[in-house]
């Protein structure tokens, strides 16, 4: 079932999740208006999506709008029956100041919601994260967290997790504060670590765990773990949440069971070791990651996560949205294959007549 008017706004259209959302919307028969910070990237998006779906008859259009400015948002939402607000800053290294991430995430969300109010938009689905659920709590495997939990903003919680928590809180507070005549239907989706196939040579920070393991950039596997989810399943939940009668007013966690970095490495080693990729499957002492983090700013982001678990329940999404997520092996292998195809991971150098398998080299 399509929404009335058939036009959906997707914010931050060049992002990993937003690209998949846009693709699935187009495949479902919607028209999509997509926001970009600058329209210079529109051609690449058209080429990427055009390889999978027919873009004839103006089914995909673009408008310039960014989270840090009011400019463009009224024009972006005009005529849209629904909005997928996916855009949010995801740092690849620790920001100089937490507000560099927090302010655009929170204020950007409010800009979109205020524009939706003015335009009379029917429903808004906002991409949040398990980052607004899990942090600041005991994460030793003794507790499983659901949508009733919110990240506790303690001094140990990083800027990104703060930004997702504060942005989602601000969004719910804004919507709940609207009068009956102004209020639109609102849904938030809270995915975990997003894996799965990339559509071009761009992936979010979440894909770095697969890319670095497949490229052999890690000497081993530190004590890190994730509640992962396939990007295709995140996108399908967004499309479902646009029209599902029971979705409004709810948060939905999108993630499967906790998996360690070692489990991800072992999957990669089994599938890509015979092709010459040397994937490390040895356990790495925590001090080694801390040393690597001195030179690798992306690695530095996960040092505070050493030894912690991400145990969440996606029961609500499964029951209400009939959400059926892919398993860990599928999302990991498909992401790796797509990264190889798009040149994000170099082909292994082979020596002799046969390459040494990853498991053997580890």
Secondary structure, 3 states (H helix, E strand, C coil): CCCCCCEEEECCCCCHHHHHHHHHHHHCCCEEEEEECCHHHHHHHHHHHHCCCCCCCCCEEEEECCCCCCCCHHHHHCCCCEEEECCCCCCCCCCCCCHHHHHHHHHHHHHHHHHHHHHCCCEEEEECCHHHCCCCCCCCCCCCECCCCCCCCCCCCCHHHHHHHHHHHHHHHHHHCCCCCCCCEEEEEEECEEECCCCCCCCCHHHHHHHHHHHCCCCCECCCEEEEEEHHHHHHHHHHHHHCCCCCCCEEEECCCEEEHHHHHHHHHHHHHHHCCCCCCCECCHHHHHHHCCCCHHHHHHHHHCCCCCCECCHHHHHHCCCCCCCHHHHHHHHHHHHHHCCCCCCCCCCCCCCCCHHHHC
